[in-house]
């Protein structure tokens, strides 16, 4: 599906906007602070229930307003879907799909698979393991129907287990939690391992095109010792966990490591090379989803020209066009994106929260 229409009300510095969008490339051009990134963020929020620049809802709602409202129209090959999200300053959300309320944000995420590439996105590569777990979990969410429920239950059980660790004195008192936790942990780890294995060749091929000067390898670490039963790990680690008051091993400690010529990429690659790698990984993940399910991602790219030379920008643009996906690109100058434009693309000018085409 592609987003054919977007309505924004009281989001960041945008009071009202009603945008008719291209199913191909959509360019948002404007000075820093004009609101072009806010448009990307509105699209992201419509598909995730949260913004990517701030977790504080008060910073996302326009000044002196009580709530933001986002509406979108998704155009598929056979049908059209209407979606909406409203969120107030208390953090209360309302999700609407095809005119009915009571839906979950996860339903929006399923309808709108998207890949985000921002100047701050290096955390996928040089941030903590949670960012790389999120990369894998995005793929598992869109490839395994039961993943989201299992992942939500795992989070709940870990929270309960960690609270119980402050109160118990013997491992037997934890068994009721572990009886539920163990199969969930093993299933999630299996899904992650299978996904990382399945997508590895796609990532290697795409990275070779973007960074031919490096030999890149990928490895999934599940969060506890190889060839060791998770039940044994939990029981053996009880005293240490009780002292720490949290569960030290499990899928919540998993990682997906990326190395260049045998060394961690964050220690080897320049910022420009890290951006290329991030783009390659996001592209590979989106293309894998299309091949496996027939569904296409939306790609959101903030500050397109940042840290990429002309040749690399051209390579990224050609690869994005080849996906036949809907792409949203922000740039300070139209000169940075004019070569990507074609008869199907749309150019929007953004100035002080006002958007014109």
Backbone torsions as a table, in degrees:
resi	resn	phi	psi	omega
1	UNK	NA	150.5	173.3
2	UNK	-121.1	155.9	-179.4
3	UNK	-87.6	105.3	-175.1
4	UNK	-87.0	-23.8	179.6
5	UNK	-146.9	142.1	180.0
6	UNK	-135.4	125.8	174.7
7	UNK	-113.9	130.5	-178.0
8	UNK	-125.5	131.2	177.4
9	UNK	-136.1	123.8	174.5
10	UNK	56.9	43.6	177.6
11	UNK	-113.9	121.4	-174.9
12	UNK	53.4	-125.4	-178.4
13	UNK	-97.3	13.2	-178.7
14	UNK	-98.9	114.6	179.5
15	UNK	-76.7	-52.0	178.3
16	UNK	-149.9	136.3	174.7
17	UNK	-149.7	140.2	177.4
18	UNK	-133.8	105.2	-170.9
19	UNK	-113.1	126.2	170.0
20	UNK	-91.7	120.8	-166.7
21	UNK	-108.6	155.9	173.8
22	UNK	-84.7	148.3	174.8
23	UNK	-78.0	-6.8	176.6
24	UNK	-104.7	-118.0	-177.5
25	UNK	-91.2	134.8	174.6
26	UNK	-123.9	119.4	-176.8
27	UNK	-105.0	133.9	178.5
28	UNK	-117.5	109.7	-172.6
29	UNK	-115.7	131.7	178.8
30	UNK	178.8	165.8	179.4
31	UNK	-68.9	165.3	174.8
32	UNK	-58.7	133.8	-179.8
33	UNK	84.5	2.1	-177.1
34	UNK	-74.2	-28.0	-178.4
35	UNK	118.8	4.0	-178.0
36	UNK	-66.3	-39.7	176.6
37	UNK	-68.0	-28.9	177.7
38	UNK	-63.6	-32.6	176.2
39	UNK	-65.9	-46.5	176.4
40	UNK	-58.6	-42.3	-177.9
41	UNK	-67.7	-33.8	176.5
42	UNK	-63.9	-42.3	177.7
43	UNK	-63.3	-46.1	179.2
44	UNK	-59.9	-44.5	-178.9
45	UNK	-64.8	-37.8	177.7
46	UNK	-61.5	-29.7	179.9
47	UNK	-97.4	-6.7	-176.3
48	UNK	-130.2	-14.9	-178.1
49	UNK	79.5	2.3	180.0
50	UNK	-150.0	155.7	179.2
51	UNK	-83.7	163.9	178.8
52	UNK	-99.7	-9.4	179.6
53	UNK	-101.2	-17.1	-178.6
54	UNK	-155.0	138.0	174.9
55	UNK	-90.9	-6.9	-179.6
56	UNK	-89.6	112.5	-173.5
57	UNK	-59.8	-32.4	-179.0
58	UNK	-62.2	-25.5	179.9
59	UNK	-81.7	-16.4	-177.3
60	UNK	-92.0	-35.4	178.3
61	UNK	-72.9	135.4	-178.4
62	UNK	-57.7	146.8	-174.7
63	UNK	-51.7	130.7	176.7
64	UNK	68.2	16.1	174.4
65	UNK	-108.2	161.2	-174.4
66	UNK	-96.0	-21.2	-175.8
67	UNK	-160.5	158.9	168.6
68	UNK	-108.2	156.0	178.7
69	UNK	-131.0	129.2	176.8
70	UNK	-126.3	133.6	175.5
71	UNK	-131.6	145.4	176.6
72	UNK	-141.5	155.1	174.4
73	UNK	-119.6	118.5	-179.2
74	UNK	-98.0	126.4	-177.8
75	UNK	-106.1	114.6	175.2
76	UNK	-102.4	-179.6	-179.7
77	UNK	-68.6	-31.6	-174.8
78	UNK	-115.9	-19.9	-176.7
79	UNK	-152.1	164.9	177.7
80	UNK	-113.0	140.8	-179.8
81	UNK	-124.7	132.3	176.9
82	UNK	-100.4	131.9	-179.1
83	UNK	-131.9	152.2	178.8
84	UNK	-152.4	151.0	177.7
85	UNK	-141.6	127.8	173.9
86	UNK	-121.9	137.3	179.2
87	UNK	-142.0	131.7	-178.5
88	UNK	-103.2	-179.4	-174.8
89	UNK	-67.4	-20.5	176.7
90	UNK	-81.5	-4.6	-179.8
91	UNK	87.8	5.7	179.0
92	UNK	-77.1	131.0	-177.2
93	UNK	-113.6	152.0	171.5
94	UNK	-133.1	121.9	-179.7
95	UNK	-107.4	130.1	179.6
96	UNK	-123.9	132.7	176.8
97	UNK	-131.3	124.3	-179.1
98	UNK	50.1	42.5	172.9
99	UNK	83.4	0.4	-179.8
100	UNK	-113.9	141.3	179.1
101	UNK	-90.0	179.8	174.0
102	UNK	86.9	11.2	-179.5
103	UNK	-87.7	167.1	-178.3
104	UNK	-103.4	153.6	177.0
105	UNK	-60.3	-33.1	179.2
106	UNK	-59.4	-29.8	177.1
107	UNK	-67.9	-38.4	175.6
108	UNK	-63.8	-42.8	-179.5
109	UNK	-61.9	-36.6	178.8
110	UNK	-69.6	-38.6	-179.6
111	UNK	-70.9	-29.2	-173.4
112	UNK	-125.2	68.2	175.1
113	UNK	-63.2	129.2	-177.7
114	UNK	-143.4	153.9	177.4
115	UNK	-117.7	131.2	-176.9
116	UNK	-111.8	127.2	176.8
117	UNK	-124.5	111.8	-177.9
118	UNK	-131.2	162.8	175.7
119	UNK	-60.0	-23.9	179.4
120	UNK	-88.0	-1.7	-172.4
121	UNK	-75.7	2.5	179.0
122	UNK	-63.1	-15.0	180.0
123	UNK	-59.0	-25.0	174.6
124	UNK	-57.3	-32.6	-174.3
125	UNK	-105.0	-37.6	-176.8
126	UNK	-116.2	6.7	175.9
127	UNK	-91.0	-168.8	-178.7
128	UNK	-74.1	170.8	-178.8
129	UNK	-57.6	-26.0	-176.3
130	UNK	-61.2	-29.8	179.9
131	UNK	-72.0	-36.0	178.8
132	UNK	-77.8	-31.2	171.5
133	UNK	-62.1	-40.7	179.4
134	UNK	-62.2	-35.3	176.8
135	UNK	-61.4	-48.4	177.9
136	UNK	-65.4	-41.3	-176.0
137	UNK	-67.6	-29.8	173.4
138	UNK	-58.8	-47.1	179.5
139	UNK	-65.2	-42.5	178.8
140	UNK	-64.6	-40.0	179.6
141	UNK	-59.1	-41.9	-176.6
142	UNK	-87.1	-7.9	-179.0
143	UNK	-112.8	-20.3	-177.5
144	UNK	-123.0	116.6	-174.6
145	UNK	-60.0	-33.1	-176.0
146	UNK	-91.9	2.9	-172.1
147	UNK	-65.1	-47.2	-173.4
148	UNK	-61.9	-42.1	178.5
149	UNK	-63.4	-45.2	179.6
150	UNK	-63.2	-43.3	-179.6
151	UNK	-64.3	-41.3	178.6
152	UNK	-64.5	-42.1	178.5
153	UNK	-66.4	-37.4	177.6
154	UNK	-61.4	-45.9	178.7
155	UNK	-59.7	-42.9	-179.7
156	UNK	-63.3	-46.1	-177.5
157	UNK	-66.7	-38.4	178.1
158	UNK	-64.3	-40.1	177.6
159	UNK	-62.7	-43.2	179.0
160	UNK	-67.0	-41.3	-179.4
161	UNK	-64.3	-42.8	179.8
162	UNK	-63.6	-37.2	176.1
163	UNK	-66.3	-39.4	-179.7
164	UNK	-66.9	-31.5	179.9
165	UNK	-59.4	-23.8	179.6
166	UNK	-79.1	-11.1	-171.6
167	UNK	-118.9	-22.6	-173.2
168	UNK	-90.4	161.3	177.4
169	UNK	-122.2	-15.5	-179.3
170	UNK	-131.1	148.1	-177.7
171	UNK	-61.7	-33.8	-178.3
172	UNK	-55.3	-27.1	179.8
173	UNK	-71.8	-16.8	179.2
174	UNK	-93.3	-10.9	-173.2
175	UNK	-56.4	-37.2	179.2
176	UNK	-58.3	-37.8	177.2
177	UNK	-72.7	-44.3	-175.8
178	UNK	-67.2	-29.1	177.8
179	UNK	-60.4	-36.4	176.5
180	UNK	-84.1	-36.3	-173.9
181	UNK	-68.2	-42.4	-171.7
182	UNK	-59.4	-52.6	-179.9
183	UNK	-63.0	-34.4	177.2
184	UNK	-65.3	-45.4	-179.8
185	UNK	-60.8	-43.4	-179.1
186	UNK	-67.3	-39.7	179.6
187	UNK	-66.3	-45.6	179.5
188	UNK	-63.0	-41.1	178.7
189	UNK	-65.0	-37.3	176.8
190	UNK	-64.2	-46.2	178.4
191	UNK	-59.7	-44.3	-179.8
192	UNK	-63.7	-43.6	-179.7
193	UNK	-63.7	-43.3	179.5
194	UNK	-64.3	-41.0	-179.6
195	UNK	-67.3	-45.8	-178.8
196	UNK	-62.5	-34.4	177.2
197	UNK	-70.8	-41.5	-177.0
198	UNK	-66.7	-35.5	-175.0
199	UNK	-92.8	-5.8	-173.3
200	UNK	-57.8	-43.6	-178.0
201	UNK	-68.2	-38.4	176.1
202	UNK	-59.8	-44.6	179.9
203	UNK	-65.1	-42.9	-179.1
204	UNK	-62.6	-43.0	-179.1
205	UNK	-65.6	-44.1	-178.6
206	UNK	-68.8	-41.4	178.8
207	UNK	-64.5	-34.3	178.1
208	UNK	-63.8	-35.1	178.3
209	UNK	-71.7	-38.1	-177.5
210	UNK	-84.3	-34.5	-176.2
211	UNK	-133.5	67.2	-175.7
212	UNK	-66.1	-15.9	-177.9
213	UNK	-77.8	-7.4	-178.0
214	UNK	-121.3	150.4	169.4
215	UNK	-102.1	113.3	-174.1
216	UNK	-103.9	139.4	176.9
217	UNK	-128.7	153.5	-176.3
218	UNK	-130.4	137.1	179.6
219	UNK	-142.5	134.8	177.7
220	UNK	-97.7	130.8	176.3
221	UNK	-117.9	119.2	-166.7
222	UNK	-77.5	-15.2	177.3
223	UNK	110.5	-0.5	169.9
224	UNK	-153.2	169.3	-169.4
225	UNK	-59.4	143.8	176.0
226	UNK	-62.2	150.6	175.5
227	UNK	57.0	22.9	179.2
228	UNK	-119.9	132.9	-179.9
229	UNK	-68.8	133.2	-176.5
230	UNK	-63.1	-34.1	178.2
231	UNK	-60.6	-41.8	178.5
232	UNK	-65.6	-39.2	179.9
233	UNK	-62.1	-44.8	-178.9
234	UNK	-63.6	-43.0	-179.1
235	UNK	-68.7	-42.4	-178.5
236	UNK	-67.3	-28.7	-176.5
237	UNK	-93.1	6.7	-172.1
238	UNK	-56.5	-50.4	-175.5
239	UNK	-62.7	-40.3	178.7
240	UNK	-68.1	-43.0	178.3
241	UNK	-60.7	-40.2	-179.0
242	UNK	-65.3	-37.6	178.2
243	UNK	-68.4	-39.7	-179.4
244	UNK	-79.8	-21.4	-175.1
245	UNK	62.8	29.5	169.2
246	UNK	-154.7	162.3	-177.4
247	UNK	-83.4	114.4	-170.0
248	UNK	-84.6	-13.6	-177.8
249	UNK	-130.2	147.4	177.1
250	UNK	144.3	-178.4	-177.9
251	UNK	-63.1	-20.6	176.4
252	UNK	-74.1	-4.6	176.1
253	UNK	-113.7	10.0	-178.4
254	UNK	-66.7	162.5	177.5
255	UNK	-148.5	159.7	176.6
256	UNK	-129.8	100.4	-171.1
257	UNK	-91.9	141.4	179.6
258	UNK	-124.4	127.7	-178.6
259	UNK	-123.9	146.1	175.5
260	UNK	-116.6	118.3	-176.6
261	UNK	52.8	36.9	175.1
262	UNK	87.4	-5.7	-178.5
263	UNK	-113.8	151.6	177.6
264	UNK	-55.0	136.5	-175.3
265	UNK	-61.9	-31.4	-178.3
266	UNK	-68.1	-18.6	178.6
267	UNK	-96.6	-8.3	-169.8
268	UNK	-115.9	-40.0	-171.6
269	UNK	-92.2	147.2	172.9
270	UNK	-73.6	172.0	178.8
271	UNK	-62.0	-41.2	177.8
272	UNK	-62.6	-40.6	178.3
273	UNK	-69.1	-36.5	176.3
274	UNK	-63.4	-38.4	177.9
275	UNK	-65.2	-41.9	177.1
276	UNK	-60.4	-42.7	179.2
277	UNK	-63.9	-42.9	178.0
278	UNK	-60.4	-43.7	177.8
279	UNK	-61.6	-42.9	-179.4
280	UNK	-62.4	-42.7	-179.7
281	UNK	-65.7	-42.6	179.5
282	UNK	-65.7	-40.7	177.5
283	UNK	-63.7	-46.5	-179.4
284	UNK	-60.0	-40.4	-179.5
285	UNK	-66.6	-42.7	178.5
286	UNK	-65.5	-42.0	179.9
287	UNK	-67.0	-36.0	177.1
288	UNK	-63.2	-42.9	178.0
289	UNK	-59.4	-44.0	-179.4
290	UNK	-63.2	-44.0	-178.9
291	UNK	-66.1	-37.8	-176.6
292	UNK	-80.2	-32.9	-172.1
293	UNK	-123.1	-12.1	-175.7
294	UNK	81.2	-1.2	-179.5
295	UNK	-93.1	145.6	-179.5
296	UNK	-109.6	146.3	176.6
297	UNK	-80.8	158.7	159.4
298	UNK	-94.0	135.7	176.9
299	UNK	-108.8	126.6	177.8
300	UNK	-113.0	118.6	-175.5
301	UNK	-125.2	112.6	-178.0
302	UNK	-97.1	132.2	178.1
303	UNK	58.3	63.6	-171.3
304	UNK	-54.5	-43.4	-172.1
305	UNK	-76.9	-14.0	-174.3
306	UNK	-56.4	121.3	171.0
307	UNK	64.3	18.0	175.5
308	UNK	-122.8	132.9	175.8
309	UNK	-79.2	176.4	-175.1
310	UNK	-59.4	-41.6	-177.5
311	UNK	-65.1	-42.3	-179.2
312	UNK	-70.4	-36.5	176.1
313	UNK	-63.1	-40.8	178.5
314	UNK	-64.1	-39.6	178.5
315	UNK	-64.2	-46.0	179.5
316	UNK	-62.5	-42.7	-179.6
317	UNK	-61.8	-43.7	-178.6
318	UNK	-66.6	-37.6	178.2
319	UNK	-68.1	-39.3	177.7
320	UNK	-64.0	-42.3	178.4
321	UNK	-62.5	-37.3	-178.8
322	UNK	-65.2	-23.6	179.1
323	UNK	-72.6	-18.2	-175.8
324	UNK	57.3	30.5	179.8
325	UNK	-98.0	168.4	173.6
326	UNK	-82.8	133.8	-174.2
327	UNK	-131.0	134.6	175.5
328	UNK	-117.4	125.1	-173.9
329	UNK	-128.8	128.2	173.5
330	UNK	-104.1	145.9	179.2
331	UNK	-154.9	154.0	178.6
332	UNK	-74.1	-35.2	-176.7
333	UNK	-129.4	143.0	176.6
334	UNK	-63.4	-24.5	179.7
335	UNK	-60.8	-29.0	-177.7
336	UNK	-74.1	-18.9	-173.8
337	UNK	-125.2	-3.2	-174.2
338	UNK	-61.0	-32.7	-179.7
339	UNK	-68.3	-19.2	-179.9
340	UNK	-86.7	-12.7	-173.1
341	UNK	-74.9	145.7	173.3
342	UNK	-143.6	-171.5	-174.8
343	UNK	-67.5	-15.7	-178.0
344	UNK	-99.1	-5.6	-175.0
345	UNK	-90.1	164.1	177.4
346	UNK	-129.8	141.4	179.6
347	UNK	-113.9	122.8	177.7
348	UNK	-111.7	139.5	174.0
349	UNK	-104.3	131.4	-177.4
350	UNK	-118.4	127.7	179.5
351	UNK	-146.5	117.0	178.9
352	UNK	50.4	44.9	176.6
353	UNK	80.8	-1.3	177.5
354	UNK	-99.8	134.8	-174.2
355	UNK	-121.7	125.3	178.4
356	UNK	-129.4	154.3	177.1
357	UNK	-121.1	NA	NA
